[in-house]
Amino acid sequence: MKFARLVIPAAVILAIAMATSPSRADVLIGNASDLTGPVSWVGAHYLAGAELAVEDLNAKSGVLGEQVQLISVDDACDPEQAVAAAQKLISDGVVFVVGHVCSGAAIPAAPLYEAAGVLVVSASATNPRLTEGGRANVFRVVGRDDQQGIIAGDYLAEHWGDKRIAILHDGQAYGAGIAAETRKRLNERGVSEVMYEQITPGLVDYADMVSRLFAAGADVLYYGGYAPEAGLIMRQARARGYGVQLVSADGLSSEDFWVIAGAAAEGTLFTSFRDPSGEPGAAPILERARARQLEPNYRVLYAYAAVQAWAAAVERAGSLDVETVSAALHSHEFDTVLGRIRFDAKGDVLPAGFEWFVWTNGEFVPKDLTD
C-alpha cells in the first residue's frame, strides 16, 4: 500500500512550532507587604510603588528583554505570616522580592530567601538585624535604627535633658529596636529615663499607661511603635488634660495617626526617612499613585527605587542569577528616584538620611530645627 506524501508549507511548520513550544516566561518578582492588619496603610503605599516601577520597566522592554510580572503577598506585619508569604513567593519562582515592610516580618523571612537564592530589597525595614546576618542577597534602601536612634537620642538630650523623659515600645522588632537605640544614645549623653516599659499593641484603651506616665511626671514620651497605639495614647492623655510631648520615629508617618489622635497629634515630632518627593521624576510617580485612589506619601518612592536598583543591577550583570546580581548591587552606584545610591558590604544603603517631621493641622511636614 502506498501512502501519499503530505507537503506542509514552511510557514505552517513554523506556526505549529511556535504554538507547541513553551512561550518565553515573564521574569517573576514579588512584593511582600502588610496589606491587612493595623498598619496596612504602609503596605498599600509600597505595593503601589512596586506596581508603578514594574509598569515603567515593561514599557521599556522589561529586564534583559523579558517582561516583568509582579506577584503580591500579604504578611500582615506578622512574623509567622511573613514566613508563609515568603514560602509562597519562593514556590511561585520569584527571583527578587521588594519587602518585607515591617522589620518583624523581614527578619524571619530573610533566611528562607537566602536558602532559595532569591534577592531581597526592603524599602522600609529599619531594624539593624536585617543586614547584620551576613547574607549577601539582602539589601535595603532605607537607613537603620541605630542611625535613627542616635538622632533621636541627641535631640532629646539637647532639648529636654533637664526634663523627665519616659520611653515606651510595643515589643515588636521595629518598635523595641528603635526604642532601645534611642535609649542607648540618650544614656550615652548622660540622661536617664524615668520609665522604660512595653505596652501591649492592639488594645483600644491605654488609660492605665497614661496614668502611670502622669504619676511618673513624664514631660516627654518617646514611643517606639506604630501609629494606632501612639494615636490612642495621645488622645487619652489629652482627654485628661495631660500635656506630655510625644516624640517617635517613622512608624508615625501615617495619616492614621491624625485620624486616631485628632488634635492631640498637634506638635508630635518624629524622625523618618528623607523625603525624596523633590527628586527628578518623583512628582509623576506620586500623581500616578494618586490616580489609583491612593493619597501617597514618600514611601511609594522607596518601593519604586528598590525595583529600579534591582533592575539596573540585573542589566549590568546581564543575568538574573542571585549571586551575580548581588555582586553588582554591592559594587556599583545606581540612579533612582531617591537620587544616586549605593550599598555597603552589609547591604545597607548609602547615603542613609533621616529627617525630623512634625504633625500640624492634620499633616506632617519637615521640622525646622532652628525653632
N, C-alpha and C positions, 0 to 999 in steps of 0.2 A: 504494500500500500504506500502510495506516495503522498507526501504532505506538501501543501503549497507553502512557499516561503513568504513570511509576513515581513514587509518592509515598513519600518517605523521612521518617520522623519526625525532628524536630529533635534529639532526644536521640541518635539513631543517628548523625546527621551530626556531632554534637559528639564522640561516641566515636571515630568514624573519624578526625576531625581530630587528636584527641589522640594517637591511635596512630601516625599517619603523620608528625606534626610532630616536629622534634628535641626531645628532653627537655631540661630545664634541667640544664646540666652542673655538676658539682661544681667548686668552686674548688680547683685543684691546687697543692699546696705540696710542697717537697722536704726531705728530711733527708739530709745528706751527712756520713757518719761513717766511722771506721775500724772496720769490723766484722770484719775479718780482720787478721792481722799481729801484731807483737809487743806492740802496745798496744790490742788490740781490746776490752779491758775498758772503755776510755774510751768507745768508740763505742756499746757496749751501753747505758751509762747515758744518753747523750744521746738515743739513739733512743727509749728508754723515756719520757724526759721529753717529747719531741715528740709521741709517740703519746698520752700521757695528756692533754696540752694539747688536742690535736685532739678527743679523745673529749669533753672538757668543753665545748669550743666547740660541737660538733654537738648536744650535749644542750641547748644554749641557742640553737638555731636557726642555728648556724654564723656566717658573716660576711655582712653585707648580705643576710640571708635565704637564703643558699646554704649547703649543706653543704660541708665541707672534706674533701678526700681527701689523705692523706699518701703520697708516693712516696719510698721509701728507696733510697739507693745507697751502695755501699761504695767508699771511696777508699784503704783500706789505709794511710792516713797517708803516701801516696806522691805526689810532685808530678805524675808522668805519669798515674797512675791518677786523680788529682783532676781533671785536665783532661778525661779521658774521662767521669768521673762527672758533671761539670758539663755537658758536651755532652749527655749522656743526659737530664738533668733539663730542660735547655732545649728539647730536641726533644720532650719529653713535654708541654711547655706550662705548666710551673710558673710562678707569679707571685712566689713567695717561697721562700727556702731557709734552713733552720736549718743552719748549718755554715760552713765545714768545721771539724772539730775541731782538727786539727794546723795550726800556722802554715805549715808547709811545704806543706800542701795548700791552705789557704785563700788564700795569696798568689797562686799561679799561676792559680787558678780565678777570682779577682775580676774581671779584665778581660773574661772571657767573659760573666759575668753583667751587667756594665755594658753591653756591646755589645748584649746580648739584652733589656735592660730588665727584669731580674729583681732584686728586692730581696734582700739577704743580711743576716742577723744571726748572727754567730758567737757561740757560747756557751762558747768555750774558747780560741781562738787569741789569744795574748798578744803576739806579735811586733809592734813598733810599725809596721813597714812595711805592715801590712794596712790601716791607716786613714790612712797618710801619702800615699796615691796621689791624693788629691783626688777620690775617687769618692763622689758624693752618695748612692749606693744601698747603701753598705757600712757596717755597724754592728757593734758587739759589746757584750755585756752583762758582760764581764769587764775587768779592768784590763790595763795594758800592762807589758811587761818593763822599760821604762825606769823605771817606778814601783817595780816589784818589785826591780829591781837596786839601787836606792837603799837600800831597806830592808835587803837582804841585805848590801850593802857596808858600811853603817853598823854593823850588828850584828857583822860580822866584825872591823871595825876597833876597835870598843869592847870586845869580849870577847877577841879573840885578836890584837890589834895587835902584841903583842910575841912572837908565835909565828910559826912558818914555815907559810905558807898556800900550798897548791897549788890550781890551777884546771884542771879538765878539762871537755871538752864532746864531744858526739857529732858535730859538724859539720853538723847539720841546722838548719833555720831557727829552731826553738824553742830547742834546746839551745845552739847557738852564740850566739844572740841574748841569752839570759839570762846566759850566762857573760860575754859582752862587757860587758853593762851592769853586772854586779856588779863585774867587774874595774875598769871605769872609775870607779865610785864608791869602791872600795877605794883606788885610786891617788890619787883626789882627797883622800882622808883621810890621805894620807901613808904608806900601807902598800903595799909591793911584794910581789908573789907570788914564790915560789921556782920555780914551774913554771906554764906556761900551754900546754896541749897538747890535741890532738884524739885521741880514740880511734876505733876502727872499731866502729860498732854492729853487733849481731847475732852477735858471737863468743860462744863458750862458755868461753873461757879468757883472763883478763886478768892472769895471774900476772906476766907481764913488766912490765906497767904498775905493778902493785902493788910489784914490786921496785924500780922506778925512783922511785916515791913514797917508799919506805922509804930508799933511798940518798940522796934529797934531804933527808931529815929532816923531811918534811912532818908537822906536828902536826894540821893541819886540811885537809880536802879539800872544796873547793866544786865540785859537779858540775852541769853543765847538760845535761839529757837526761832519759831516761825510766827507769822502774823496773827493767826487766830487767837492763840493764847496771850500774846502780848496785847492785843486789842482788848480782850476781856479784862486783863489785869488793870489796864489804864482806865477803862470805863468804870470799873468798880472802885478804883482808887478815887477818881474824881467825884463819883457819886457820894462819897463820904467826906468830901472836902479835903482830900489828901493831895497835895501838890507835888508829889515826887517827880523828879525829872527822869524820863526814860531815855536810855542810850542803848543801841543794839547794833546789829550787823545786817548783812544783805538779805536775811530772811524777812525783813520788813519792807522790801522794795515791791510791795504788792498793794493794789487798790483795796484788797480785803482788809488791810489794817485800818484804813479810814472808815470803811463800811461798818466794821465791828466797833471800833473805838469812838467814832464820831468826833466831836470837838475835843475829846480827851486826847486825841492824837496830836493836836496842835503843839508844835515845838519839839516833837520827838526827833532825836538825832540818831543817825545810823551810818555806818560805813558800808560801802558796796563797791562792786567793780566799776571801773572807769566807764562813763557814759560815752560810747562811740558814735552817738547819733549825728555828730557833726562831721564825721569822716566822709570822704568822697564815696558816693554810691549808697550811703546809708538811707537817705530820705526815701528813694523809690521803693526800697525793700519794706520799710515801715508802712508806706502807703499801700502796698500790695497786701500786707498783713491786715491792715485796717479794712480793706475791701472784702476780707473774709469774715467780717463781723467780729473782729478781734481788735480791741484797743491795745496796741502793742506797746511794750516798753523795750528798753535796750537789750533785754535777754534774747529777743528774736535774733539780734545781730550776732550774738555769741554762738548760737547754734549754726547760723549761716556760715560763720567763719570756720567752725570746726569742719564742715563739709568742704569748704574752699581749700583749707590746708591739706586735708587728706587727698582731694582730687589733684592738687598741684604736685604733691609728693608722688602719687601714682604715675602721673605723666613724666615726672623727672626720672623715676625709677624704671619706667617702661614695663611695669609689672604690677600685678595685684598681690604678689607674694608678701606676706606679713613682715618677714624679716627684711626684705629689700625696701619696702615702703617705710618701715620703721626707721631704717638706717637713713633714708632720705629726709624724714622728718627731723631726725636728730642732727643732721649735718648741713641743713640749708635754711635760708630765710624765705618767708612767703608773704606775698601781698594779699591782704584780706580786707574785709570791711572794717576790721578793728585797726587797720593800719598794717605796717610791716612787722611780722612777728617771727620768732624762732623758739626752739625748745632746748632746754638744757639736758644734761645726761640722764636726769631722772624723768624727763617728760613734762616738766613744768614750763609754762610759757614765759617768755621774756620779750618785752618788758611786762611786768605784772603790776598794775597800778590799782590802788583803791582810793576812793574819794569819800568825802563827807557829804551827806544829804540831810535835809530837814523836812519834816512834814508840816505843811502850812496850807490852809484854805483848800483842803481836800486833795492835795497833790504833794509829791515830794520833789524838791528842787535842790540843786547844788548849794551847799552851805558856804557862806562867806566866812572864812576862818579869821578874818580881821575884826569880826564883830566882838 
